[in-house]
């Protein structure tokens, strides 16, 4: 999900509300159908990679802003000390964020594997139930036809 979608604007990046989705110079944004050789899975991977990059860059910016705010509360630091504290604070914040993201990614992978297993089991049960029902109906129809043939 991009920032525009998250804010409810629903526009693709590069679209401007004033231009109706066109880039400067009147060129419209390309659509997936217009791109030669583009398949949905490759585009999804590319979009996920870009989104991940942008989210990580935003996290680094947030860490920098938090470091600056932290150092603003320490007016006795020299400029050199302030830079060192900001660098250390940023590094610490990024390391913590990275560890957090790794835990989330691991948990997501675990849940996906678990849910796929549950989905396969439910699908097998459903197929078994449908086939059993079909066979039961077929058997009842055969008995009914055989009963009518005997009369």
N, C-alpha and C positions, 0 to 999 in steps of 0.2 A: 504494500500500500504506500503510495507516495504522499508527500506532505499535503498536496492539493486535495487528494481524496480524503485524507485524515481530517482536514478542515471542512470537508463537505463541499468543496468546489467542483470536484469531479473532472477537472481538466488534466490533460497530459502536460508533462513539462514542456515548456516552449510555447504553450498556448497562452494567449492574453485575452482577458475578458473583452477588451476594446476591439480586438481584431477578429473575434469570432473563431479563434483556433488557427489563425494563420500566422506564419512567421513574417518578419519584416521583408518587404519586397513582394508580398502577395503569395508566397509559396505556402501551401498547406502542409501540415505534418503528414509524413508517410504512414500508411496503415499497414498492418501485418499482411493483408492480402496483396498489397502492392509491392512487397519486398520479395525479390526473386530468391528462391531457395530457403526461405525462412519457415521453419516449422515451429509449432507451438512450444515443444519441450525446450528447444534451444533458446527461444525467446524468453521463456520462463526462467531458465538458468541465468541468462544474461541479465535480466531484470533483477533477479534475486541477488546476483553478484554486485550490481550497481547499487541496489538498495542497501546491501550490507556495507559497502564502502562508504556510502553517504552517512549511514547511521554511525559508523565508527568515527568518521571525521567529526560528526556533530558531538559525539561523546568526548573526543579529544578537545574540542572547543569548550565544552561544558567544564572539563577538568581544568583547563587554563583559566576560565572565568572564576571557578571556585578558588583556585590558587591565588589569583589576584585579589579576590575578596578576603581571603584568609590573611594575606600579607598586608592588606590595607588596615587591618586591625593591629598590626605590629609596627607602629610608626618609628620605633627606635632602630629598625634595621637599616643598614647602609644599602646602597644600590646593589652592590655585589652580593651581599647577604640576601637581599630580597630576591634577586635572580636565582640564587642557589636554592632558597626555600621554595620558590615557585616551581623550579625544575623538579625538585624532589617531590613536592606535593603532586604535581602533574603526573609524574612517573608512578607514584603510589596510587593515585586515582585510576590511571589507565590500567595498571596491573590488576587492581581490584575489579574494575569493570570487565576486563578480559577474562578473569577467572569466573566471574558471574556468568558471562556469556557462554563460556565453555560448559559450565554446569547446566545451563538451560539447553544448550545444543545436545548434550549427552542425554538429558532427561527426555527431550523431544524424540530423539532416536529410539530410546527405550520404549516410550509410549507408542510410537509408530509401529514398532515391531510387535508389541503386545496387542494393539488394536487390529493389526493385520491378521494375527493368529485368531483372534476372536471372530473377526469378519469371515475368515475361511471356515471356521467351525459352524457359524450360523448359516453360511451359504450351503454347506454340506447338509445340515439339518433340513433346511428348506427344500433342497432338491430331493432329499430322501422322502420328505413328507409329500411333496407333489407327485413323485413317482409312485409312492405307496397309494395315495389317493386315486391316481389314474388307474393303477392296476386293480384296486378295489372296485372302482366304477366299471372297468372293463369286465371284471369277473361277474358283477351283478348283471350287466347287460347280457353277457353270454348265457348266464343262467336263465334270465328272463326270455331270451330268444329260444333257448333250448326248451324251456317250459311251454312256450307258445307253439313250437314245432311239434311237440308231443300231442297236443290237443287235436 
